[in-house]
């Protein structure tokens, strides 16, 4: 039996979620990734969640989202708009009606029918599990139809890490996600990889741009905020030179520095695969995990995992709560 999913039902919460294709098969080629991004937009609109950034590769995807349970308590007009965003003009398989018929049922249908539809729809909103179920199931149905296959596409339950909602940490996790293609050797710079949130924000997606810029509240405008984000991803001089990767840092040297107790700059750490960014239960400051909002969420578990400090970044108050006491903090991105 799997671990209980960590959810914050008391207010907005940020989650780093991941999911892998079955048997690590490379099933998400260019066309499939385009469809996946479109499916992500529809699922996010329907579920009432904010996508901060994402990255989809051939075998798996990452999404950073902010989810507010209050999204469930929306007006009928919003329910219909979200329903249309997900299903278009088609009849939903579970309800047998399209968006126009839903609007009519809510406004003019029998009261008991309207209440039943509202309850069923609202249960699917403002919830990390329902959001991921919607995204993965809808994409799987398209994939099976397009390729004349059947069965599940995803290997297992999705992974999720509850992230303390502070600009610095949300920005750090977002940068880690947007650098996935660079770590995998698929691009030299994050903006040269088509299927990530940073590239889409640069291309004009206002919602993603606004979400990333919110990680830098001291920036005077969008341009400065995006420059700060680029510096976080690529290091000193990235915005000025435009090629922040510059001289590549040897991953083996970084790992050796970690083993010897050395501390890393953020852009150095982000070039490695960091286990606790994807496999922890919750990530934040020590105080947040032991006495703050993270502690209140973890306390709802039967066996709350212990927290331990992460001593990889210079002067960073960062800790991770994880069920297994022993794990590798980082690993070589070359596999």
Buried (B, 14 or more C-beta within 10 A) or exposed (E): EEEEBBBBEEEBBBBBBBBBBEEEEEBBEEEBBBBBBEBBBBBBBBBBBBBBBBBBBBBBBBBBBBBBBEBBEBEBEEBBBBBBBBBEEEEBEEBEBBBEBBBEBBEEBEEEEBEBBBEEBBEBBBBBBBBBBBBBBBBBEBBBEEEEEEEEBBBEEBBBBBBBBBEBBBBBBBBBBBBBBBBBEEBEBBBEBBBBBBBBBBEEBEBBBBBBBBBBEEBEEBEBBBBBBBBBBBBEEBBEEEEBBEEEBEBEEBBEBBEEEBBBEBBBBBBBBBBBBBBBBBBBBBEBBBEBBBBEBBEEBEEBBBBBEBBBBEEBBBBBBBBEEEEEBBEEBEE
